[in-house]
Amino acid sequence: MENLILISTILAIHIFAWLTPGPLFILIVRNALVYSRKTGIWTAVGIAIGSVIHITSSVAGISLMISTSVMAFNVIKFLGVGYLTYLGVKTLLFKINTQQAGTLVGHKDISPFHAIKIGFLAIILSPKAWLFFISIFATVFSSGAPFWVVAFLVIAMVLNEFVMASILSIFFTQKTIKSVYSKYQSSLNKCLGVAFIFLAGMIAFQK
């Protein structure tokens, strides 16, 4: 039961993270609106491919630290606590003006390869993405979760990157969606902010 709660909490946070504006969110929405829905989805493929590198390197790095230095792992663990708390507070206070998105003018579409490259580079070159995954998997390892939980989350989070980015591409190419999103944006930000702080508390109090 504890493992299921841990998995559910982390995947819920990952989903909420995609629903709150950030660099990848804005990139997906921009590509979908400026080019096409198809280009937005190909950008999502690139993000998913890049996330494989971020996630596997995070898991490998934390595993190495656990096996070589408990102190180093604890340092990363509490850096993760601080970072997640920071994200939580920042998200609670965050606002974005989505009205500008509706003013974007369509351009000639780009190739699938170009769209994939854009998505891949956006996540690979984002230190925040790496810190996010490090923080998430610090929680998993510090909880003493078995290997199957780690493996399941690696696969699920990569798939989730693609699915959520694709959903955003489809979602924001609907005519009436932007105004609806703007209406509930504040509530989504508050939910994610609380979730980040909750996860930070889980890490801090785990032995």
Backbone as CSV, one residue per row, in Angstrom:
resi,resn,N_x,N_y,N_z,CA_x,CA_y,CA_z,C_x,C_y,C_z
1,MET,0.825,-1.211,0.000,0.000,0.000,0.000,0.861,1.264,0.000
2,GLU,1.946,1.262,0.798,2.832,2.425,0.843,3.451,2.705,-0.525
3,ASN,3.810,1.637,-1.227,4.404,1.807,-2.557,3.389,2.408,-3.531
4,LEU,2.145,1.975,-3.435,1.106,2.508,-4.319,0.835,3.978,-4.031
5,ILE,0.859,4.342,-2.744,0.663,5.748,-2.370,1.809,6.595,-2.912
6,LEU,3.033,6.067,-2.778,4.209,6.785,-3.274,4.127,6.980,-4.790
7,ILE,3.794,5.922,-5.520,3.677,5.998,-6.979,2.589,6.999,-7.379
8,SER,1.430,6.895,-6.722,0.312,7.781,-7.046,0.660,9.243,-6.793
9,THR,1.336,9.499,-5.663,1.712,10.872,-5.308,2.673,11.463,-6.341
10,ILE,3.692,10.689,-6.706,4.707,11.177,-7.639,4.118,11.397,-9.033
11,LEU,3.314,10.452,-9.504,2.712,10.613,-10.834,1.717,11.772,-10.857
12,ALA,0.998,11.974,-9.754,0.062,13.102,-9.684,0.825,14.423,-9.747
13,ILE,1.946,14.496,-9.028,2.770,15.703,-9.063,3.323,15.927,-10.462
14,HIS,3.749,14.863,-11.116,4.297,14.980,-12.462,3.238,15.498,-13.439
15,ILE,2.017,15.004,-13.294,0.924,15.468,-14.152,0.607,16.936,-13.875
16,PHE,0.494,17.290,-12.580,0.205,18.676,-12.226,1.314,19.606,-12.702
17,ALA,2.562,19.103,-12.662,3.696,19.923,-13.112,3.530,20.315,-14.576
18,TRP,2.973,19.406,-15.368,2.759,19.707,-16.785,1.605,20.681,-16.987
19,LEU,0.696,20.759,-16.011,-0.462,21.639,-16.142,-0.171,23.058,-15.671
20,THR,1.027,23.257,-15.123,1.421,24.574,-14.658,2.471,25.140,-15.593
21,PRO,2.286,26.373,-16.071,3.205,26.940,-17.065,4.668,26.938,-16.628
22,GLY,5.503,26.476,-17.510,6.945,26.464,-17.345,7.548,26.482,-18.740
23,PRO,8.869,26.366,-18.860,9.502,26.430,-20.183,8.989,25.388,-21.171
24,LEU,8.842,24.125,-20.729,8.390,23.084,-21.641,6.922,23.265,-22.017
25,PHE,6.120,23.658,-21.026,4.705,23.948,-21.266,4.575,25.023,-22.348
26,ILE,5.301,26.117,-22.170,5.221,27.228,-23.103,5.721,26.817,-24.489
27,LEU,6.781,25.999,-24.528,7.307,25.531,-25.811,6.267,24.717,-26.575
28,ILE,5.616,23.782,-25.875,4.605,22.939,-26.516,3.449,23.788,-27.039
29,VAL,2.953,24.681,-26.185,1.822,25.522,-26.590,2.219,26.411,-27.769
30,ARG,3.419,26.976,-27.692,3.895,27.836,-28.775,3.974,27.079,-30.101
31,ASN,4.616,25.904,-30.088,4.766,25.144,-31.334,3.429,24.696,-31.904
32,ALA,2.511,24.337,-31.009,1.194,23.915,-31.474,0.427,25.076,-32.099
33,LEU,0.538,26.267,-31.484,-0.215,27.417,-31.982,0.451,28.078,-33.180
34,VAL,1.775,28.193,-33.141,2.484,28.872,-34.222,2.576,27.999,-35.467
35,TYR,2.794,26.698,-35.280,2.956,25.791,-36.425,1.705,24.938,-36.627
36,SER,1.590,23.858,-35.846,0.418,22.990,-35.997,0.332,22.036,-34.819
37,ARG,-0.823,21.397,-34.701,-1.003,20.380,-33.654,-0.001,19.242,-33.843
38,LYS,0.221,18.850,-35.103,1.166,17.771,-35.399,2.572,18.125,-34.919
39,THR,2.989,19.368,-35.156,4.314,19.801,-34.727,4.423,19.796,-33.209
40,GLY,3.346,20.173,-32.530,3.337,20.116,-31.074,3.549,18.697,-30.567
41,ILE,2.926,17.731,-31.231,3.063,16.330,-30.816,4.460,15.807,-31.112
42,TRP,5.039,16.178,-32.257,6.421,15.775,-32.547,7.392,16.414,-31.557
43,THR,7.097,17.620,-31.117,7.912,18.249,-30.074,7.824,17.437,-28.789
44,ALA,6.634,16.906,-28.516,6.441,16.055,-27.341,7.305,14.808,-27.418
45,VAL,7.458,14.251,-28.612,8.330,13.077,-28.796,9.764,13.426,-28.400
46,GLY,10.231,14.594,-28.830,11.581,15.014,-28.482,11.759,15.188,-26.989
47,ILE,10.761,15.751,-26.329,10.815,15.926,-24.874,10.871,14.579,-24.175
48,ALA,10.068,13.618,-24.649,10.069,12.283,-24.049,11.426,11.604,-24.208
49,ILE,12.039,11.748,-25.383,13.360,11.147,-25.610,14.396,11.776,-24.673
50,GLY,14.363,13.093,-24.558,15.287,13.775,-23.657,15.068,13.397,-22.206
51,SER,13.813,13.167,-21.826,13.517,12.807,-20.432,14.096,11.444,-20.069
52,VAL,14.239,10.556,-21.063,14.867,9.253,-20.797,16.277,9.468,-20.251
53,ILE,17.012,10.392,-20.855,18.383,10.669,-20.415,18.378,11.291,-19.028
54,HIS,17.511,12.265,-18.798,17.438,12.907,-17.485,17.072,11.914,-16.390
55,ILE,16.055,11.108,-16.650,15.556,10.203,-15.618,16.557,9.101,-15.315
56,THR,17.105,8.464,-16.364,18.056,7.375,-16.129,19.338,7.881,-15.464
57,SER,19.791,9.086,-15.839,20.990,9.632,-15.193,20.714,9.979,-13.738
58,SER,19.498,10.431,-13.447,19.126,10.725,-12.059,19.129,9.465,-11.216
59,VAL,18.504,8.406,-11.741,18.445,7.137,-11.016,19.841,6.557,-10.820
60,ALA,20.656,6.575,-11.882,22.010,6.031,-11.799,22.859,6.825,-10.817
61,GLY,22.733,8.161,-10.857,23.516,9.005,-9.960,23.168,8.791,-8.507
62,ILE,21.883,8.702,-8.208,21.457,8.484,-6.821,21.870,7.096,-6.348
63,SER,21.731,6.094,-7.221,22.147,4.727,-6.857,23.631,4.682,-6.526
64,LEU,24.446,5.373,-7.309,25.890,5.405,-7.075,26.211,6.073,-5.745
65,MET,25.526,7.167,-5.456,25.780,7.869,-4.196,25.405,7.026,-2.988
66,ILE,24.290,6.298,-3.108,23.870,5.443,-1.995,24.921,4.370,-1.724
67,SER,25.481,3.806,-2.788,26.448,2.711,-2.645,27.827,3.191,-2.193
68,THR,28.138,4.468,-2.410,29.487,4.958,-2.083,29.524,5.919,-0.902
69,SER,28.482,6.692,-0.694,28.510,7.685,0.376,27.103,8.041,0.837
70,VAL,26.782,7.625,2.050,25.479,7.960,2.626,25.377,9.468,2.838
71,MET,26.493,10.080,3.217,26.495,11.523,3.457,26.161,12.283,2.170
72,ALA,26.782,11.859,1.057,26.516,12.524,-0.224,25.048,12.387,-0.596
73,PHE,24.493,11.203,-0.357,23.078,10.994,-0.656,22.209,11.905,0.193
74,ASN,22.549,12.049,1.487,21.760,12.899,2.371,21.829,14.368,1.951
75,VAL,23.000,14.785,1.453,23.128,16.151,0.952,22.180,16.371,-0.222
76,ILE,22.192,15.421,-1.181,21.292,15.515,-2.332,19.841,15.469,-1.879
77,LYS,19.588,14.606,-0.912,18.225,14.459,-0.407,17.681,15.788,0.111
78,PHE,18.472,16.493,0.930,17.978,17.734,1.513,18.070,18.921,0.556
79,LEU,18.951,18.831,-0.431,18.893,19.811,-1.517,17.581,19.656,-2.270
80,GLY,17.173,18.387,-2.437,15.888,18.097,-3.078,14.728,18.666,-2.276
81,VAL,14.810,18.534,-0.938,13.778,19.103,-0.074,13.678,20.608,-0.289
82,GLY,14.837,21.266,-0.303,14.855,22.706,-0.490,14.324,23.116,-1.852
83,TYR,14.713,22.360,-2.880,14.293,22.707,-4.234,12.787,22.516,-4.413
84,LEU,12.258,21.410,-3.900,10.823,21.164,-4.027,10.017,22.190,-3.239
85,THR,10.521,22.576,-2.063,9.846,23.613,-1.280,9.840,24.934,-2.041
86,TYR,10.983,25.243,-2.647,11.095,26.459,-3.468,10.091,26.426,-4.618
87,LEU,10.019,25.278,-5.315,9.059,25.146,-6.413,7.627,25.320,-5.917
88,GLY,7.356,24.741,-4.743,6.007,24.839,-4.188,5.601,26.274,-3.905
89,VAL,6.490,27.007,-3.220,6.187,28.401,-2.882,6.096,29.246,-4.156
90,LYS,7.043,29.030,-5.085,7.050,29.793,-6.333,5.781,29.537,-7.137
91,THR,5.346,28.273,-7.162,4.156,27.916,-7.927,2.899,28.514,-7.312
92,LEU,2.837,28.545,-5.986,1.686,29.144,-5.313,1.551,30.626,-5.667
93,LEU,2.675,31.274,-5.934,2.670,32.710,-6.212,2.715,33.034,-7.697
94,PHE,2.756,31.983,-8.542,3.021,32.177,-9.965,1.776,32.576,-10.737
95,LYS,1.972,33.495,-11.679,0.915,33.875,-12.605,1.498,33.994,-13.999
96,ILE,0.707,33.682,-15.003,1.152,33.835,-16.401,0.019,34.425,-17.214
97,ASN,0.372,35.270,-18.123,-0.622,35.867,-19.007,-0.750,35.018,-20.263
98,THR,-1.843,34.269,-20.362,-2.029,33.385,-21.518,-2.714,34.094,-22.681
99,GLN,-3.101,35.357,-22.481,-3.803,36.066,-23.557,-2.915,36.232,-24.785
100,GLN,-1.600,36.396,-24.554,-0.693,36.597,-25.675,-0.648,35.383,-26.592
101,ALA,-0.890,34.200,-26.032,-0.830,32.984,-26.853,-1.843,33.037,-27.983
102,GLY,-2.982,33.655,-27.705,-4.013,33.714,-28.722,-3.699,34.650,-29.861
103,THR,-2.668,35.493,-29.671,-2.332,36.451,-30.719,-1.257,35.934,-31.660
104,LEU,-0.751,34.737,-31.420,0.305,34.197,-32.265,-0.219,33.927,-33.680
105,VAL,0.587,34.237,-34.632,0.188,34.046,-36.027,0.837,32.796,-36.581
106,GLY,0.068,32.000,-37.326,0.596,30.759,-37.867,1.750,30.982,-38.833
107,HIS,2.713,30.083,-38.816,3.843,30.125,-39.716,3.883,28.814,-40.506
108,LYS,4.733,28.806,-41.519,4.928,27.579,-42.289,5.407,26.477,-41.355
109,ASP,4.811,25.293,-41.484,5.112,24.190,-40.572,6.565,23.731,-40.727
110,ILE,7.095,23.135,-39.654,8.457,22.606,-39.679,8.402,21.088,-39.770
111,SER,9.537,20.465,-40.066,9.585,19.016,-40.237,9.487,18.312,-38.886
112,PRO,9.024,17.046,-38.873,8.992,16.282,-37.624,10.354,16.216,-36.940
113,PHE,11.429,16.021,-37.726,12.771,15.939,-37.139,13.137,17.235,-36.429
114,HIS,12.818,18.365,-37.060,13.114,19.666,-36.455,12.328,19.843,-35.164
115,ALA,11.071,19.436,-35.162,10.239,19.554,-33.967,10.777,18.668,-32.837
116,ILE,11.181,17.430,-33.194,11.762,16.525,-32.193,13.028,17.124,-31.616
117,LYS,13.860,17.695,-32.472,15.126,18.290,-32.016,14.865,19.444,-31.050
118,ILE,13.872,20.258,-31.356,13.539,21.376,-30.479,13.139,20.868,-29.092
119,GLY,12.246,19.867,-29.060,11.797,19.320,-27.777,12.919,18.662,-27.009
120,PHE,13.759,17.893,-27.723,14.875,17.183,-27.093,15.862,18.169,-26.460
121,LEU,16.262,19.180,-27.213,17.229,20.146,-26.698,16.653,20.972,-25.552
122,ALA,15.354,21.256,-25.623,14.726,22.071,-24.578,14.826,21.397,-23.220
123,ILE,14.588,20.072,-23.168,14.629,19.391,-21.875,16.053,19.012,-21.483
124,ILE,16.880,18.632,-22.447,18.264,18.249,-22.146,19.045,19.431,-21.582
125,LEU,18.790,20.624,-22.100,19.527,21.817,-21.680,18.874,22.527,-20.495
126,SER,17.894,21.869,-19.886,17.194,22.473,-18.746,17.694,21.877,-17.425
127,PRO,18.501,22.614,-16.656,18.950,22.096,-15.360,17.790,21.898,-14.392
128,LYS,16.724,22.686,-14.567,15.570,22.541,-13.683,14.910,21.181,-13.852
129,ALA,14.877,20.680,-15.092,14.287,19.359,-15.329,15.085,18.289,-14.604
130,TRP,16.414,18.393,-14.689,17.270,17.408,-14.021,17.090,17.483,-12.506
131,LEU,17.028,18.701,-11.954,16.818,18.867,-10.514,15.465,18.297,-10.086
132,PHE,14.468,18.479,-10.946,13.139,17.944,-10.635,13.187,16.422,-10.505
133,PHE,13.796,15.753,-11.496,13.853,14.293,-11.457,14.748,13.792,-10.327
134,ILE,15.846,14.503,-10.055,16.705,14.141,-8.930,15.900,14.181,-7.633
135,SER,15.119,15.252,-7.460,14.313,15.410,-6.249,13.271,14.297,-6.127
136,ILE,12.632,13.984,-7.250,11.606,12.951,-7.247,12.191,11.603,-6.851
137,PHE,13.312,11.226,-7.480,13.858,9.896,-7.209,14.632,9.835,-5.889
138,ALA,15.021,10.986,-5.335,15.557,11.000,-3.973,14.470,10.547,-3.004
139,THR,13.237,10.961,-3.288,12.100,10.524,-2.474,11.912,9.013,-2.563
140,VAL,11.981,8.493,-3.776,11.763,7.057,-3.993,12.824,6.227,-3.264
141,PHE,14.086,6.597,-3.444,15.166,5.818,-2.832,15.171,5.957,-1.309
142,SER,14.903,7.152,-0.804,14.923,7.333,0.646,13.762,6.621,1.327
143,SER,12.732,6.304,0.566,11.593,5.573,1.139,11.861,4.072,1.231
144,GLY,12.971,3.624,0.626,13.281,2.191,0.638,12.415,1.390,-0.313
145,ALA,11.881,2.050,-1.334,11.005,1.380,-2.294,11.773,0.297,-3.055
146,PRO,11.117,-0.820,-3.370,11.784,-1.897,-4.115,12.085,-1.503,-5.558
147,PHE,12.891,-2.318,-6.221,13.342,-2.013,-7.581,12.176,-1.846,-8.541
148,TRP,11.116,-2.648,-8.391,10.012,-2.587,-9.342,9.331,-1.215,-9.317
149,VAL,9.324,-0.558,-8.147,8.731,0.782,-8.048,9.558,1.777,-8.853
150,VAL,10.885,1.693,-8.707,11.779,2.580,-9.459,11.602,2.361,-10.957
151,ALA,11.618,1.080,-11.378,11.486,0.750,-12.801,10.137,1.222,-13.347
152,PHE,9.086,1.005,-12.573,7.750,1.426,-13.007,7.692,2.939,-13.184
153,LEU,8.256,3.681,-12.234,8.217,5.137,-12.313,9.045,5.678,-13.479
154,VAL,10.180,5.043,-13.755,11.006,5.463,-14.891,10.193,5.372,-16.180
155,ILE,9.557,4.217,-16.388,8.764,4.014,-17.610,7.544,4.928,-17.629
156,ALA,6.853,4.994,-16.480,5.619,5.778,-16.413,5.879,7.266,-16.625
157,MET,6.981,7.776,-16.083,7.260,9.205,-16.206,7.697,9.588,-17.620
158,VAL,8.419,8.688,-18.281,8.781,8.953,-19.680,7.520,8.989,-20.539
159,LEU,6.644,7.998,-20.349,5.387,7.980,-21.098,4.529,9.195,-20.767
160,ASN,4.556,9.575,-19.504,3.761,10.716,-19.079,4.244,12.015,-19.724
161,GLU,5.571,12.135,-19.915,6.114,13.309,-20.595,5.486,13.445,-21.983
162,PHE,5.448,12.331,-22.704,4.894,12.359,-24.057,3.384,12.598,-24.039
163,VAL,2.686,11.881,-23.184,1.220,11.977,-23.154,0.771,13.377,-22.763
164,MET,1.362,13.933,-21.690,0.927,15.253,-21.235,1.270,16.338,-22.253
165,ALA,2.457,16.252,-22.845,2.830,17.245,-23.856,1.910,17.149,-25.074
166,SER,1.546,15.929,-25.458,0.632,15.739,-26.587,-0.753,16.273,-26.272
167,ILE,-1.208,16.018,-25.051,-2.520,16.527,-24.637,-2.546,18.051,-24.700
168,LEU,-1.467,18.680,-24.251,-1.397,20.141,-24.308,-1.468,20.642,-25.751
169,SER,-0.791,19.911,-26.650,-0.815,20.297,-28.064,-2.234,20.260,-28.617
170,ILE,-2.963,19.214,-28.276,-4.346,19.066,-28.737,-5.260,20.070,-28.030
171,PHE,-5.036,20.187,-26.720,-5.872,21.037,-25.875,-5.834,22.489,-26.323
172,PHE,-4.634,23.011,-26.540,-4.497,24.428,-26.827,-4.708,24.788,-28.293
173,THR,-5.011,23.803,-29.108,-5.394,24.127,-30.479,-6.916,24.142,-30.627
174,GLN,-7.615,23.982,-29.514,-9.067,24.163,-29.504,-9.382,25.646,-29.300
175,LYS,-10.393,26.147,-29.958,-10.659,27.587,-29.979,-11.006,28.184,-28.619
176,THR,-11.793,27.452,-27.824,-12.296,28.067,-26.584,-11.478,27.694,-25.356
177,ILE,-10.407,26.925,-25.540,-9.688,26.361,-24.404,-8.880,27.393,-23.635
178,LYS,-8.250,28.321,-24.313,-7.339,29.259,-23.641,-8.052,30.067,-22.561
179,SER,-9.290,30.483,-22.840,-10.025,31.266,-21.847,-10.418,30.407,-20.648
180,VAL,-10.750,29.131,-20.908,-11.100,28.209,-19.815,-9.883,27.958,-18.943
181,TYR,-8.736,27.741,-19.586,-7.499,27.493,-18.826,-7.167,28.696,-17.942
182,SER,-7.307,29.895,-18.524,-6.991,31.107,-17.769,-7.863,31.213,-16.519
183,LYS,-9.109,30.776,-16.635,-10.052,30.870,-15.527,-9.632,30.007,-14.341
184,TYR,-9.108,28.788,-14.620,-8.779,27.849,-13.543,-7.274,27.745,-13.268
185,GLN,-6.475,28.580,-13.923,-5.022,28.516,-13.775,-4.581,28.685,-12.326
186,SER,-5.209,29.623,-11.611,-4.825,29.901,-10.224,-5.021,28.672,-9.337
187,SER,-6.122,27.968,-9.522,-6.392,26.775,-8.720,-5.391,25.665,-9.013
188,LEU,-5.033,25.490,-10.287,-4.041,24.486,-10.665,-2.685,24.799,-10.034
189,ASN,-2.314,26.069,-10.047,-1.045,26.469,-9.446,-1.024,26.169,-7.952
190,LYS,-2.133,26.438,-7.281,-2.203,26.187,-5.839,-2.095,24.691,-5.535
191,CYS,-2.763,23.857,-6.339,-2.698,22.402,-6.141,-1.276,21.892,-6.298
192,LEU,-0.600,22.349,-7.347,0.767,21.893,-7.569,1.698,22.408,-6.483
193,GLY,1.523,23.652,-6.072,2.368,24.215,-5.021,2.273,23.418,-3.733
194,VAL,1.051,23.081,-3.336,0.845,22.279,-2.127,1.446,20.887,-2.301
195,ALA,1.305,20.310,-3.490,1.842,18.973,-3.749,3.367,18.961,-3.640
196,PHE,4.027,19.979,-4.175,5.484,20.075,-4.079,5.929,20.144,-2.616
197,ILE,5.253,20.975,-1.840,5.623,21.131,-0.433,5.355,19.837,0.332
198,PHE,4.263,19.148,-0.003,3.953,17.865,0.627,5.048,16.837,0.344
199,LEU,5.497,16.792,-0.913,6.550,15.853,-1.283,7.849,16.204,-0.566
200,ALA,8.154,17.485,-0.455,9.363,17.907,0.274,9.294,17.441,1.723
201,GLY,8.099,17.527,2.323,7.935,17.050,3.696,8.148,15.547,3.798
202,MET,7.665,14.791,2.798,7.881,13.340,2.782,9.367,13.010,2.790
203,ILE,10.133,13.739,1.985,11.576,13.487,1.916,12.244,13.825,3.241
204,ALA,11.891,14.995,3.808,12.562,15.489,5.008,12.376,14.560,6.202
205,PHE,11.207,13.938,6.312,10.912,13.140,7.502,11.133,11.646,7.329
206,GLN,11.590,11.224,6.145,11.926,9.824,5.939,13.335,9.552,6.455
207,LYS,13.504,8.465,7.139,14.814,8.120,7.710,15.688,7.401,6.704
